[in-house]
Amino acid sequence: MVVTDIIHPNKNGLIFGWNILNKLLLSIYLAITFLLSACGGSSGDDKPASEPIPAPVISSFTASMSEITIGEEVKLTAVFSNGQGTIDLGIGNITSGGSKAVRPNNTTTYTLTVENAAGVKASTPLTIEIVPLRIIDIIHPRDDESVNDDTYIQLKVISHDPLRRVTAEVESHSAIISNRSTNNNNNDILVSGYLPLTSLPNGNYTLNIIAEDIFNITSTATKQITIDNLPVISIKAPQDDDFVNTQPLFDISCAEESSGDCQITIKHEDTILASSTNQLNQTIDLSNFSSEKVSLTIEVTNNTGQVATKIISLFVSEDAVNVTLVKKFTGDVLDFDGQRALIKEELTSNGLDVNELHIAELTTDNIESIDVPGLYRVKTSGAYLSVRGNYLTPRGAVFETEYNTSFDWNNNELYPLGATSPVQTAGDYAVFCVDDMLYRRTLSTQTNTVIDTDPRCTYDIANNGTIVASGIGHWGIRDTPGILLYKNDQPTLITNDSEQPVINKTGTAFLSVKIMHTGIGERYQMILHDGDNVLFESESALYGYGGQRDTNHPGKIKYKINNNWIIYASPVNFVSRSPSGEIKQRTSFTYDGRYGSPSLSLEALADNGDVMFSFGNKRYFSKADGQLTTLGASVGKSMYINDTWYLVVDNAIYTFTPAP
């Protein structure tokens, strides 16, 4: 404000007073202007001062998974304020609360940077680790379900290398979960199986899962579970996989953790065979399943509606037989020597089948693991409990893979034998062919000796190392089969008109077959030889048809030798010859000549002339005096070892005691 003097010409006194007031107002104006300037005030032409820019803040930088396998996708999520966010390594800009998907091939550290308008930056790192093995998820048990007894376990695993095993544990209870399938779309493996939790009381527990690959890399996961036990089934008789007659006695009871009754029911498929409350003690008629393997379902229901179930399999026989379970193993039995069993467990990972082999003692829990190399799969087709393929030796085991490569597991060391024909062993020796060379291996020294350079690789070996083989091409008789005997590593042509020899354990006699082609079929003649002389020639018999021998036809001849007892059979009956020369036809089955009709298979010959054989779907035991016993279904394999008869069915070993 500008104040000027105001002058009045007619009133001198007023003029003086007005001037005083004007000067006073001017002084007040100047003082106010000074004060406003000192306090930061400005004139109308000045601009206001700017507010400060806030610093960037990162609230979180997280990943959907901190560990992944190669090829898996992981999402990076950032939450921040006061700036623009970016992730390095070419990921680029990201908004607060947004995510970016990445697939690192190596362990990688990502850095989130947030920058404000003033150029101030804040950053934080996040590392994603690449691992070869990871448990993706435990699918079963579900979060909302309780478990009990045999608990179903299912999980997803992703693995760069084949899995060796997956183990489930709850406190002291553990089991190997072995059923596997591969999802080819995302390379994860679905693993499932059952974990027995019997004897654990109701309550909350921690389930631990441990996955291990073939290089011993492990991954673990846990899940909280709740146990709510079902009623307990107690089966005293019969036991699973027992051999029974057609009228077995069932002794079954049930118990409930809480008070109350339980109902027991035995069923075959949908047919109820018996039922009772709390205790069942009844004879059940199984004559409809004679000579078969039958599966029965035992159900127990408590007063709250919970149902416990067990399934047992029984081998039903027409006769009362004395077959006793000796031991069950976790895998299939490939061979058995009376004291040890060669066990195979199959593992499937990423679409590849791998195997574990073990040597398990019958009377103890001792187990020796065999190093099966790499991705080799043990060959069992046609070799299951046979005289060739996979079997025990005094120093370990010999096994053959599907690539026809054989290995000698010998005193805890693995020795490759090469691409062999099926290896066969006896005592301290093994015999096999590689290319056109016949080898005998001494197991105690791990040395191979070339026995012949142009053999026909059909052979047998005795405990003393004597080899007998079919030979073609020796001494100019290239088109005629003959039997070669190798004693002291020197070949001797024994016969020139028979083939496919088998030798007794002591190497003192061998049995071969002479095949004579005729216009209407083939005639077979059995020849027993001691290396110097022919001990026996059977009458020739006509087998086969149309001049051709069909190996799938029942006309294929079978024969065995033990302690100079011999047996031979075709097509549906067999004959025995004792060491004294007594000839006896031991069976009288009827063959109607049609393709696919039941055939007879000779399984084992004891050194006293007793024989185990099968005909159709039944197994029989024939004593040397001709007495015949039906054992039931012709499952598994029979063996005669050290004066004892054994039956091996899948993963179980039984003993059989003949009636007096």
PAVEX-783984 format. One line per 10 residues: number of its first residue (from 1); their letters; for each residue x, y, z of C-alpha. Coordinates in pm, 1 decimal. Layout:
# residues N
NUM = a = X/Y/Z; ... .
# end
This chain:
# residues 660
1 = mvvtdiihpn = 0.0/0.0/0.0; 128.6/340.2/-92.7; -2.1/636.4/106.9; 58.4/998.1/-24.3; 25.1/1317.8/150.4; -318.6/1485.9/135.9; -305.0/1871.7/161.0; -608.6/2092.4/242.5; -546.7/2472.3/145.2; -788.9/2635.5/394.0 .
11 = knglifgwni = -714.6/2458.4/720.0; -351.5/2469.6/825.2; -405.6/2272.5/1139.1; -568.5/1986.6/953.5; -292.2/1983.5/702.0; -33.4/1926.0/969.6; -230.9/1644.7/1137.9; -294.7/1465.7/814.2; 72.4/1459.9/729.8; 152.5/1302.4/1066.1 .
21 = lnklllsiyl = -105.6/1027.4/1011.3; 17.4/958.9/661.6; 373.6/909.4/779.0; 254.9/676.5/1054.0; 60.3/457.5/812.1; 359.5/443.9/580.3; 584.1/321.8/863.8; 335.0/46.5/955.5; 317.5/-68.9/591.5; 695.2/-87.9/560.2 .
31 = aitfllsacg = 720.1/-283.9/885.0; 459.8/-540.6/775.2; 635.3/-584.5/438.6; 965.9/-648.9/617.0; 810.8/-903.7/846.3; 643.2/-1089.8/561.7; 973.5/-1107.9/375.2; 1155.0/-1240.2/681.9; 892.6/-1513.1/728.5; 925.4/-1646.8/374.8 .
41 = gssgddkpas = 643.4/-1462.1/224.0; 672.9/-1355.0/-135.4; 520.1/-1126.6/-371.9; 263.4/-1242.4/-617.3; 538.6/-1302.6/-875.1; 732.8/-1568.2/-662.7; 676.6/-1961.2/-707.9; 593.8/-2194.8/-406.9; 876.4/-2429.1/-276.0; 855.9/-2810.6/-398.6 .
51 = epipapviss = 770.0/-3104.0/-155.5; 1041.8/-3379.8/-92.6; 1023.2/-3712.7/-307.7; 967.9/-4026.8/-90.3; 1227.8/-4309.0/-101.7; 1143.1/-4645.6/-271.9; 1031.1/-4928.4/-40.1; 1045.3/-5308.1/-118.6; 795.1/-5499.3/93.8; 869.0/-5847.8/-44.8 .
61 = ftasmseiti = 1037.1/-6031.5/-333.0; 937.7/-6401.4/-331.0; 932.2/-6713.0/-549.7; 665.9/-6981.5/-581.1; 948.0/-7236.0/-521.7; 1299.8/-7180.2/-397.2; 1420.7/-7518.3/-531.8; 1332.5/-7658.9/-873.6; 1464.2/-7910.9/-1121.9; 1578.8/-7814.6/-1471.4 .
71 = geevkltavf = 1282.7/-7723.9/-1691.1; 1041.0/-7634.1/-1413.0; 867.6/-7295.8/-1411.5; 884.3/-7070.9/-1107.0; 700.3/-6740.0/-1052.2; 874.7/-6434.2/-905.7; 639.7/-6193.8/-722.6; 731.0/-5839.3/-609.2; 549.8/-5603.1/-370.0; 691.3/-5248.7/-346.4 .
81 = sngqgtidlg = 601.1/-4878.2/-344.4; 737.7/-4534.4/-436.6; 903.8/-4626.9/-762.3; 927.6/-4838.8/-1077.9; 1029.5/-5204.1/-1030.8; 1256.6/-5406.2/-1260.9; 1413.5/-5754.6/-1240.1; 1756.5/-5810.1/-1393.0; 1879.5/-6086.1/-1626.3; 1642.5/-5965.1/-1896.5 .
91 = ignitsggsk = 1321.0/-6021.3/-1699.8; 1227.1/-5649.2/-1721.2; 968.6/-5425.2/-1560.0; 724.4/-5556.1/-1300.1; 431.4/-5388.1/-1124.3; 380.8/-5409.5/-751.4; 187.1/-5728.2/-673.4; 265.7/-5870.5/-1018.0; 455.7/-6189.5/-1110.5; 704.4/-6298.8/-1374.0 .
101 = avrpnnttty = 758.3/-6664.7/-1483.3; 1115.3/-6790.7/-1527.4; 1273.0/-7129.4/-1613.4; 1638.7/-7117.8/-1506.1; 1869.8/-7399.3/-1616.8; 2120.8/-7329.3/-1342.0; 2108.5/-7200.7/-987.9; 2032.4/-6831.1/-1043.7; 2010.7/-6515.0/-830.1; 1756.4/-6255.3/-946.8 .
111 = tltvenaagv = 1768.3/-5891.6/-822.8; 1462.4/-5665.3/-788.9; 1540.0/-5292.5/-817.2; 1289.7/-5014.0/-741.2; 1385.5/-4656.7/-847.6; 1197.6/-4334.5/-767.2; 1177.0/-4011.7/-972.5; 1476.8/-3863.6/-797.4; 1693.8/-4158.0/-903.9; 1704.4/-4312.2/-558.1 .
121 = kastpltiei = 1715.3/-4695.6/-579.0; 1639.5/-4990.2/-348.8; 1718.6/-5354.1/-439.5; 1699.0/-5707.1/-297.1; 1821.4/-6047.8/-430.5; 1635.4/-6381.6/-461.0; 1807.2/-6714.1/-540.6; 1642.4/-7009.3/-719.5; 1840.9/-7330.5/-669.8; 1848.3/-7609.7/-930.7 .
131 = vplriidiih = 1831.9/-7956.4/-770.6; 1832.4/-8300.0/-944.7; 1547.0/-8442.1/-733.3; 1242.3/-8284.6/-572.2; 922.6/-8406.4/-410.5; 652.5/-8191.8/-568.0; 354.6/-8280.2/-354.0; 220.7/-8542.5/-113.2; -121.0/-8609.9/-264.8; -241.8/-8882.6/-29.6 .
141 = prddesvndd = -324.9/-8878.8/252.3; -538.2/-8569.1/183.7; -542.2/-8286.1/433.8; -902.9/-8359.3/531.7; -882.4/-8737.4/577.7; -778.6/-8958.7/867.2; -562.7/-9267.4/812.7; -519.9/-9610.0/968.1; -354.5/-9950.3/933.9; -228.3/-9983.1/574.2 .
151 = tyiqlkvish = -228.6/-9616.7/474.5; -234.3/-9531.2/106.0; 53.0/-9299.5/13.6; 69.5/-9111.8/-316.9; 309.7/-8835.8/-414.4; 458.8/-8659.0/-712.2; 833.6/-8657.5/-761.0; 1040.8/-8496.6/-1033.1; 1388.0/-8636.9/-1088.5; 1665.4/-8574.8/-1337.8 .
161 = dplrrvtaev = 1800.9/-8927.7/-1282.4; 1623.5/-9262.4/-1223.8; 1486.4/-9315.0/-875.7; 1634.5/-9582.7/-653.9; 1362.8/-9580.8/-387.5; 1097.0/-9374.5/-213.6; 1044.0/-9440.9/156.5; 749.4/-9338.6/375.1; 796.2/-9317.7/752.9; 580.2/-9248.4/1056.8 .
171 = eshsaiisnr = 778.2/-9287.2/1378.6; 925.5/-9640.4/1369.3; 696.4/-9757.0/1085.8; 843.3/-9739.9/736.0; 784.6/-9885.7/390.8; 931.4/-9856.6/41.9; 672.9/-9705.1/-193.0; 735.2/-9882.5/-522.6; 443.5/-9837.3/-764.3; 538.6/-9574.1/-1020.1 .
181 = stnnnnndil = 413.7/-9415.7/-1338.7; 551.0/-9128.0/-1545.8; 360.9/-8824.5/-1670.7; 530.8/-8766.3/-2003.5; 385.0/-8416.9/-2037.9; 582.5/-8262.9/-1752.0; 826.6/-8539.3/-1662.3; 699.8/-8588.1/-1306.8; 663.3/-8930.6/-1149.5; 356.8/-9049.3/-962.0 .
191 = vsgylpltsl = 466.4/-9279.2/-678.2; 219.7/-9476.5/-467.9; 205.8/-9759.8/-218.2; 100.0/-9852.4/133.1; 253.3/-9776.5/472.1; 152.7/-10013.7/756.4; 65.7/-9814.7/1069.3; -64.2/-10103.9/1277.0; -17.5/-10060.8/1655.2; 0.2/-9680.1/1647.0 .
201 = pngnytlnii = -281.4/-9540.8/1864.7; -521.0/-9271.6/1750.0; -364.1/-8925.6/1734.1; -166.0/-8674.8/1525.9; 164.0/-8774.4/1363.2; 421.0/-8653.7/1110.1; 454.0/-8841.8/781.0; 807.1/-8826.5/639.1; 880.0/-8900.9/272.4; 1237.1/-8960.6/151.6 .
211 = aedifnitst = 1308.5/-8994.3/-221.5; 1650.6/-9118.6/-335.6; 1791.7/-9145.9/-687.2; 2053.9/-9388.5/-817.1; 2331.8/-9143.2/-724.1; 2214.7/-9129.8/-359.6; 2075.3/-8775.7/-394.7; 1777.8/-8736.0/-159.9; 1476.2/-8508.6/-122.0; 1245.3/-8500.1/177.7 .
221 = atkqitidnl = 894.8/-8376.6/252.4; 664.5/-8394.6/553.4; 291.5/-8384.0/617.2; 82.7/-8385.7/931.2; -161.2/-8678.7/948.1; -430.6/-8796.8/1186.8; -468.1/-9166.1/1273.4; -819.2/-9294.3/1342.8; -783.5/-9670.9/1358.6; -1020.8/-9917.7/1196.4 .
231 = pvisikapqd = -1127.1/-10232.7/1376.7; -840.3/-10482.0/1393.4; -862.4/-10809.9/1200.4; -677.8/-11103.9/1353.3; -635.8/-11405.3/1121.4; -500.0/-11713.8/1293.5; -577.4/-11952.5/1007.0; -534.1/-11979.2/719.0; -254.2/-11733.6/640.2; -212.2/-11545.1/315.7 .
241 = ddfvntqplf = -61.3/-11764.6/38.5; -115.9/-12083.7/240.3; -170.8/-12417.9/70.8; -501.6/-12561.9/195.0; -734.5/-12852.9/122.5; -1088.7/-12801.0/-5.0; -1238.0/-12776.4/349.6; -1007.4/-12541.1/542.3; -1087.1/-12414.0/892.2; -1101.8/-12034.3/924.4 .
251 = discaeessg = -1016.0/-11884.4/1265.1; -1067.5/-11506.4/1255.1; -1145.1/-11248.2/1522.8; -1182.7/-10870.2/1536.4; -1123.5/-10599.8/1796.2; -1229.4/-10235.5/1819.8; -1013.5/-9962.2/1980.3; -1331.5/-9818.5/2128.0; -1591.3/-10041.9/2288.2; -1846.9/-10223.0/2075.6 .
261 = dcqitikhed = -1902.0/-10528.5/1858.6; -1774.2/-10586.5/1506.3; -1915.5/-10797.4/1224.5; -1688.4/-11040.2/1030.1; -1770.0/-11137.3/670.5; -1574.7/-11362.2/430.8; -1652.3/-11316.0/59.9; -1538.4/-11440.5/-276.9; -1613.6/-11156.9/-514.7; -1979.2/-11075.3/-430.7 .
271 = tilasstnql = -2065.8/-11412.8/-272.8; -2068.5/-11431.5/107.7; -1909.1/-11756.2/226.4; -1935.8/-11701.6/604.3; -2014.0/-11434.1/865.2; -2007.0/-11395.0/1243.0; -1985.6/-11138.0/1523.6; -1649.3/-11073.9/1693.0; -1523.0/-11430.8/1634.8; -1545.9/-11659.6/1328.0 .
281 = nqtidlsnfs = -1443.5/-12022.5/1360.5; -1589.0/-12215.2/1066.9; -1499.3/-12465.7/797.2; -1561.0/-12321.3/450.3; -1616.9/-12530.2/140.1; -1362.9/-12433.5/-129.7; -1411.0/-12738.6/-351.9; -1516.5/-12511.7/-640.0; -1160.9/-12376.2/-641.2; -971.9/-12705.0/-633.5 .
291 = sekvsltiev = -625.0/-12681.5/-791.9; -662.1/-12304.2/-820.4; -534.0/-11995.1/-649.6; -835.5/-11819.0/-495.7; -855.2/-11470.5/-341.1; -1093.3/-11413.7/-50.3; -1198.5/-11081.3/103.1; -1234.7/-11053.7/481.0; -1437.2/-10752.0/595.0; -1486.6/-10629.6/949.9 .
301 = tnntgqvatk = -1738.6/-10352.4/1027.7; -1757.8/-10171.7/1363.5; -2061.2/-10004.1/1521.1; -1970.9/-9664.2/1369.2; -1963.7/-9803.0/1015.6; -1586.2/-9812.6/969.4; -1483.4/-10109.3/752.4; -1148.8/-10289.3/768.9; -1059.3/-10518.9/479.2; -796.2/-10784.9/417.0 .
311 = iislfvseda = -751.2/-10998.6/108.8; -584.7/-11337.7/138.1; -485.0/-11572.7/-141.6; -498.4/-11949.4/-95.2; -369.7/-12238.6/-304.2; -642.1/-12502.1/-291.7; -549.6/-12869.3/-328.3; -767.1/-13178.1/-356.9; -530.4/-13367.5/-129.0; -422.6/-13287.0/224.9 .
321 = vnvtlvkkft = -68.5/-13163.5/161.1; 203.1/-13060.1/400.7; 322.4/-12731.2/250.4; 461.5/-12477.7/497.8; 552.5/-12114.9/438.1; 919.3/-12055.2/521.0; 968.9/-11688.2/436.8; 842.1/-11399.7/228.3; 1063.2/-11135.1/71.5; 1002.6/-10783.0/-59.6 .
331 = gdvldfdgqr = 1076.8/-10882.0/-420.4; 1049.8/-11181.5/-649.7; 1277.5/-11480.5/-590.2; 1500.4/-11545.6/-893.4; 1700.5/-11831.2/-741.3; 1732.9/-12023.0/-417.6; 1999.7/-12260.5/-285.8; 1840.7/-12377.9/39.2; 2006.8/-12107.9/251.2; 2002.2/-11791.8/39.5 .
341 = alikeeltsn = 1758.3/-11634.5/-204.5; 1838.5/-11406.7/-499.5; 1577.2/-11129.8/-485.6; 1484.4/-10877.9/-754.8; 1295.1/-10556.6/-692.3; 1179.6/-10354.6/-992.6; 1193.5/-9975.2/-992.8; 1053.4/-9753.1/-1267.6; 1164.7/-9394.8/-1314.1; 1120.9/-9149.8/-1601.4 .
351 = gldvnelhia = 989.2/-9431.7/-1817.6; 1297.3/-9648.0/-1752.8; 1299.8/-9977.7/-1565.0; 1588.3/-10037.2/-1328.0; 1641.5/-10318.5/-1078.8; 1777.2/-10384.4/-736.6; 1922.3/-10728.7/-666.1; 1973.8/-10865.8/-316.4; 2103.6/-11186.7/-165.4; 1889.5/-11260.5/140.6 .
361 = elttdniesi = 1955.5/-11530.5/397.2; 1665.9/-11760.7/475.4; 1712.0/-11793.2/852.0; 1827.1/-11436.9/931.7; 1752.9/-11082.3/821.8; 2094.8/-11041.8/658.3; 2074.3/-10889.0/309.5; 2359.8/-10830.5/66.6; 2293.7/-10572.1/-204.4; 2430.2/-10633.7/-553.5 .
371 = dvpglyrvkt = 2555.3/-10341.1/-761.6; 2346.5/-10355.7/-1078.5; 2530.7/-10118.7/-1313.0; 2367.9/-9802.3/-1444.6; 2038.8/-9845.5/-1623.1; 2077.2/-10218.1/-1688.9; 1758.1/-10414.1/-1641.5; 1792.3/-10769.7/-1514.6; 1661.0/-11024.8/-1761.5; 1404.3/-11260.5/-1616.1 .
381 = sgaylsvrgn = 1200.8/-11369.4/-1916.5; 1247.7/-11744.4/-1942.2; 1505.4/-11740.8/-1663.6; 1286.9/-11728.6/-1352.9; 1420.7/-12000.7/-1124.9; 1563.3/-12183.5/-1425.3; 1901.1/-12345.4/-1467.5; 2014.5/-12048.6/-1676.6; 2002.0/-11674.6/-1646.9; 2014.0/-11542.3/-1289.8 .
391 = yltprgavfe = 2121.5/-11756.7/-999.1; 2334.1/-11782.6/-690.7; 2694.8/-11898.3/-677.7; 2904.6/-11991.8/-374.4; 3067.9/-11647.1/-396.4; 2770.0/-11431.7/-487.0; 2551.4/-11442.1/-795.3; 2555.9/-11431.2/-1173.1; 2290.0/-11229.6/-1352.5; 2203.1/-11148.8/-1712.2 .
401 = teyntsfdwn = 2062.6/-10820.6/-1843.6; 1823.7/-10754.4/-2127.3; 2118.9/-10633.7/-2334.0; 2251.6/-10994.7/-2306.4; 2538.5/-10865.1/-2095.7; 2614.2/-11087.6/-1797.3; 2787.0/-11001.6/-1470.4; 2954.2/-11199.7/-1194.8; 2893.1/-11054.8/-847.7; 3184.2/-11216.0/-671.0 .
411 = nnelyplgat = 3295.9/-11143.1/-312.4; 3128.1/-10799.6/-323.8; 3295.5/-10707.3/-652.7; 3126.0/-10681.6/-992.5; 3290.7/-10844.3/-1295.9; 3145.4/-10797.5/-1646.6; 3143.1/-11116.5/-1852.3; 3044.9/-10955.2/-2182.7; 2762.2/-11022.7/-2426.0; 2722.0/-11386.2/-2331.9 .
421 = spvqtagdya = 2489.8/-11668.2/-2407.5; 2296.3/-11768.2/-2091.5; 2549.7/-11844.1/-1819.6; 2521.7/-12168.2/-1625.6; 2702.4/-12255.0/-1301.8; 2783.8/-12554.1/-1083.3; 3016.6/-12564.4/-786.3; 3306.7/-12323.1/-839.5; 3251.5/-12295.7/-1215.7; 3047.7/-12112.7/-1477.2 .
431 = vfcvddmlyr = 3017.7/-12182.2/-1849.1; 2909.5/-11947.0/-2127.9; 2976.4/-11842.4/-2486.2; 3090.4/-11504.8/-2614.9; 3085.3/-11475.3/-2994.3; 3233.7/-11808.5/-3114.3; 3424.7/-11887.1/-2794.8; 3321.2/-12127.6/-2518.7; 3450.9/-12016.0/-2178.1; 3471.9/-12181.3/-1841.2 .
441 = rtlstqtntv = 3506.2/-11937.9/-1552.2; 3661.9/-12035.0/-1219.3; 3467.1/-11828.4/-968.6; 3720.7/-11849.0/-685.5; 3993.4/-11688.9/-897.4; 3774.1/-11481.4/-1133.0; 3957.9/-11625.3/-1433.9; 3817.1/-11732.4/-1771.4; 3956.5/-12019.6/-1979.1; 3879.7/-12067.0/-2349.2 .
451 = idtdprctyd = 3750.6/-12422.2/-2385.6; 3652.7/-12423.0/-2752.3; 3645.7/-12183.5/-3046.5; 3359.9/-12315.6/-3259.2; 3099.1/-12467.1/-3032.7; 2726.8/-12495.9/-3061.5; 2642.4/-12309.8/-2742.4; 2409.5/-12559.2/-2581.1; 2587.5/-12688.9/-2272.5; 2576.1/-12806.5/-1913.3 .
461 = ianngtivas = 2840.7/-12817.8/-1641.0; 2904.4/-13040.3/-1338.8; 3034.0/-12945.0/-995.4; 3385.7/-13060.7/-1089.4; 3398.6/-12836.6/-1399.1; 3327.2/-13109.4/-1655.0; 3137.8/-12961.0/-1949.3; 2913.9/-13138.4/-2194.1; 2791.2/-12951.4/-2500.8; 2624.7/-12991.2/-2835.7 .
471 = gighwgirdt = 2893.7/-12958.7/-3101.2; 2862.4/-12877.1/-3470.2; 3155.4/-12824.8/-3702.4; 3412.7/-13050.1/-3538.7; 3621.3/-13293.2/-3737.1; 3438.8/-13225.1/-4061.4; 3090.8/-13317.7/-3942.9; 2956.7/-12964.0/-3971.2; 2598.1/-13061.6/-4048.3; 2566.2/-13338.5/-3792.0 .
481 = pgillykndq = 2496.3/-13271.9/-3425.0; 2723.1/-13437.1/-3173.3; 2803.3/-13438.5/-2802.1; 3137.0/-13299.3/-2689.0; 3272.2/-13383.4/-2345.9; 3531.7/-13146.1/-2199.0; 3742.5/-13311.0/-1931.9; 4067.3/-13140.2/-1833.2; 3975.5/-12877.4/-2093.7; 4016.5/-13125.2/-2378.8 .
491 = ptlitndseq = 3716.2/-13189.4/-2609.1; 3617.5/-13545.7/-2688.1; 3345.6/-13630.9/-2939.4; 3122.8/-13880.3/-2757.7; 2838.2/-13918.2/-3006.4; 2768.5/-13771.9/-3346.9; 2393.5/-13812.8/-3360.5; 2244.1/-13655.0/-3045.9; 2223.6/-13307.8/-2892.6; 2102.8/-13087.9/-2604.7 .
501 = pvinktgtaf = 2287.1/-13271.4/-2323.2; 2235.0/-13239.4/-1947.9; 2491.8/-13370.1/-1699.2; 2461.3/-13496.9/-1342.9; 2617.7/-13308.2/-1052.7; 2921.0/-13534.7/-1024.3; 3001.8/-13524.3/-1396.0; 2988.4/-13901.4/-1426.9; 2695.5/-13932.9/-1667.0; 2495.9/-13719.6/-1906.3 .
511 = lsvkimhtgi = 2169.1/-13747.0/-2092.3; 2103.3/-13630.5/-2448.0; 1834.9/-13669.0/-2712.2; 1865.3/-13816.6/-3059.5; 1622.4/-13661.1/-3307.4; 1532.2/-13856.9/-3619.5; 1334.3/-13682.6/-3891.1; 1070.7/-13890.2/-4067.5; 806.9/-13818.1/-4325.9; 531.0/-13804.8/-4068.5 .
521 = geryqmilhd = 709.0/-13632.0/-3780.8; 1013.2/-13662.1/-3557.8; 1122.4/-13961.6/-3353.0; 1306.6/-13902.2/-3029.7; 1541.0/-14136.1/-2846.3; 1702.2/-14072.2/-2507.5; 2070.4/-14167.0/-2471.5; 2247.1/-14202.6/-2134.6; 2627.4/-14196.6/-2156.1; 2908.7/-14199.7/-1900.2 .
531 = gdnvlfeses = 3171.8/-14052.9/-2130.8; 3306.9/-14390.9/-2233.8; 3002.3/-14605.5/-2297.8; 2632.5/-14577.9/-2371.7; 2450.5/-14687.4/-2057.4; 2097.8/-14672.0/-2191.3; 1901.9/-14603.6/-2509.1; 1528.5/-14561.4/-2484.7; 1285.5/-14685.9/-2742.5; 1228.5/-14423.0/-3007.2 .
541 = alygyggqrd = 890.8/-14254.0/-3000.0; 707.0/-14038.7/-3251.8; 643.2/-13682.3/-3139.5; 558.1/-13366.8/-3327.6; 372.9/-13365.1/-3656.3; 419.6/-13285.8/-4023.9; 792.2/-13343.4/-4011.7; 845.0/-13026.1/-3805.5; 911.4/-12984.1/-3436.1; 705.3/-12694.3/-3298.4 .
551 = tnhpgkikyk = 865.0/-12575.8/-2972.5; 527.8/-12441.1/-2857.5; 359.3/-12776.7/-2914.8; 324.6/-13036.5/-2638.4; 537.5/-13270.3/-2852.1; 855.8/-13098.4/-2728.9; 1047.9/-13353.7/-2524.5; 1169.6/-13282.1/-2169.8; 1421.5/-13472.1/-1962.0; 1632.9/-13451.7/-1644.0 .
561 = innnwiiyas = 1913.2/-13643.4/-1472.7; 2011.9/-13670.9/-1105.6; 2231.7/-13935.9/-943.5; 2187.7/-14154.6/-1257.6; 1811.4/-14138.9/-1223.8; 1667.8/-14009.8/-1551.2; 1319.0/-13898.9/-1647.0; 1187.2/-13803.4/-1988.5; 843.1/-13698.4/-2104.0; 644.2/-13618.5/-2415.5 .
571 = pvnfvsrsps = 382.2/-13525.2/-2491.0; 176.9/-13571.8/-2172.1; 332.1/-13858.9/-1974.1; 676.8/-13927.6/-1836.5; 895.7/-14231.0/-1786.9; 1167.1/-14284.6/-1526.2; 1475.3/-14508.7/-1530.2; 1639.4/-14598.3/-1200.3; 2019.5/-14638.7/-1164.5; 1959.2/-15015.7/-1163.6 .
581 = geikqrtsft = 1787.0/-14991.0/-1503.1; 1420.3/-15026.0/-1401.5; 1191.1/-14850.6/-1652.0; 854.7/-14722.4/-1528.6; 585.3/-14501.9/-1682.2; 481.8/-14279.2/-1392.4; 170.6/-14107.7/-1532.8; -125.4/-14196.0/-1749.4; -272.9/-13869.2/-1873.5; -460.9/-13853.0/-2201.8 .
591 = ydgrygspsl = -357.6/-13626.0/-2487.0; -621.0/-13563.9/-2754.0; -373.0/-13432.8/-3012.0; -524.8/-13087.8/-3043.4; -306.7/-12778.5/-3040.4; -331.9/-12600.7/-2706.9; -418.4/-12916.3/-2511.1; -263.4/-12946.7/-2162.6; 100.9/-13046.8/-2161.4; 330.9/-13196.8/-1901.9 .
601 = slealadngd = 628.5/-13006.0/-1762.0; 901.9/-13175.9/-1558.9; 1013.2/-12937.7/-1281.2; 1254.1/-13120.5/-1051.2; 1403.9/-13468.7/-1002.1; 1529.4/-13582.6/-661.7; 1830.9/-13811.1/-626.1; 1595.2/-14084.0/-498.9; 1372.6/-14072.0/-808.1; 1089.6/-13856.8/-668.1 .
611 = vmfsfgnkry = 959.4/-13605.3/-921.7; 769.8/-13276.5/-910.6; 585.0/-13192.7/-1231.8; 284.6/-13002.9/-1361.8; 14.7/-13096.1/-1606.3; -222.7/-12828.6/-1728.2; -286.1/-12595.4/-1435.4; -207.2/-12851.1/-1161.5; 113.3/-12949.4/-986.0; 179.0/-13310.4/-887.6 .
621 = fskadgqltt = 432.4/-13498.2/-678.3; 529.1/-13847.0/-796.4; 716.6/-14078.4/-561.6; 957.9/-14326.6/-713.1; 715.1/-14608.6/-632.4; 446.0/-14441.3/-845.6; 235.7/-14283.3/-566.9; 85.1/-13955.7/-695.7; -15.0/-13646.7/-489.1; -187.1/-13331.8/-614.7 .
631 = lgasvgksmy = -37.1/-13015.6/-466.6; -271.7/-12760.9/-623.0; -222.8/-12485.4/-877.7; 91.7/-12503.5/-1090.7; 219.8/-12161.7/-986.6; 582.2/-12078.3/-922.7; 859.6/-12335.1/-935.0; 956.6/-12645.7/-739.8; 1314.8/-12724.3/-636.1; 1491.0/-13017.3/-469.6 .
641 = indtwylvvd = 1787.0/-12907.8/-256.0; 1977.8/-13109.3/3.0; 1705.2/-13370.9/55.8; 1432.4/-13104.3/91.2; 1152.6/-13007.5/-146.9; 1080.8/-12638.7/-190.5; 812.9/-12441.1/-371.8; 893.5/-12084.8/-475.5; 594.7/-11868.5/-568.4; 668.1/-11505.1/-655.1 .
651 = naiytftpap = 819.9/-11362.5/-334.9; 751.2/-11661.1/-105.2; 937.7/-11985.6/-29.7; 763.9/-12297.6/103.9; 874.1/-12643.8/206.1; 686.2/-12956.3/101.8; 704.2/-13274.2/307.8; 590.9/-13585.4/116.1; 364.0/-13831.7/290.8; 543.9/-14145.9/415.9 .
# end
